[in-house]
């Protein structure tokens, strides 16, 4: 019985961490070509980049995230927040270009 409970708990955690917050297959592709994806996300208004300098107002827009992407061209890991209702289409478009 305890095994079943643990399986349910792990399934719920998996849902909230991986499925609910973004497209896992997109982020797998992004990790293989991070410089290209970073440039695309910079151009797209569906994404907000948390650069650590400016204060991020999560209440202004409904945001999902943070999504983390290590970008070798700038030598650091960047946090992205997606605007709900917009970033999903952006992921599909960029994913098709990969």
N, C-alpha and C positions, 0 to 999 in steps of 0.2 A: 504494500500500500504506500509506503513512504517513497518508493521508487517512482510511482505514478505521480505523486505530488511534486517531486523534484523535476520530473519531465515537464509538467504543466508550468511550473515556475520558470524553468529555463526557456520554454516556448514563449511565454509572456515577455520575458526580458529580451529575447531575440527580436520579437515583434517591435517593441518600443525602441530598441537601439538601432536595428538595421533596416527594418521594413518601413516603419512609420516615418522615419526621418531620412528620406532620400532613397534613391534607386541604387541598390548595392552593385548591380552590374555596371552602371555608369561610373561609379567611383573606382571599380576595379580597372576599367579601361583608362580612366583618368590617371591612375597611378602608373600606368605603363607609358603615358605620354604627358607628363605633368606640365611641361613648359607650354605646350600648345593649349592645354585646357586652361591654364592660368591666364594666358593672353585672351582667350575667348571669354572667360568669366569677368575679366576687367572691362571688356567692352559692353557687357550685357547688363541692363538695368534691373534684371531679376535677382541680382546678387549684391550683397553688401559685404565688403571686405573689412574685417576687423584688423586694423593695422596696429592696434595697441596704443596708438597716439590719441585718436579722437574717441569721444565717448559715444558708444553705440546705444541708440534709443530703440530698444526692442518693442516698446509700447506703441511707437509711431506706426510701424508696419507689423503685420503678423508674420513672424519669421520662424523658419525651421533651421536647426543647426545647433551648434557649429559643426561644419564639415571641415575636416583638416586635410590639407594637401601639401606634401613636401615638394617644393619647387627648386630643383637644382640650379636653375639659372640665376636665382637671387640668393640661394644658399640658406633658405629657411623654410619652416612650415607655416603655412598661411591658414587663417580661419576664415571661412566663408559662411554667410547666413543667406538662405534663400527666402525670397518673398513668396509666401504661400499663394498658390494660384498662378504664379508666373515661372518659378524656377523649374517646375516639372517639365514644361514645354522646352525650356532652355536645355535641360539635361538631354531630352530626346534629340534636339537639333544638334547639339555638340557631339553626342554619342554617335549619331549617324555620320558625322564627319571624321570620326576616329577610325 
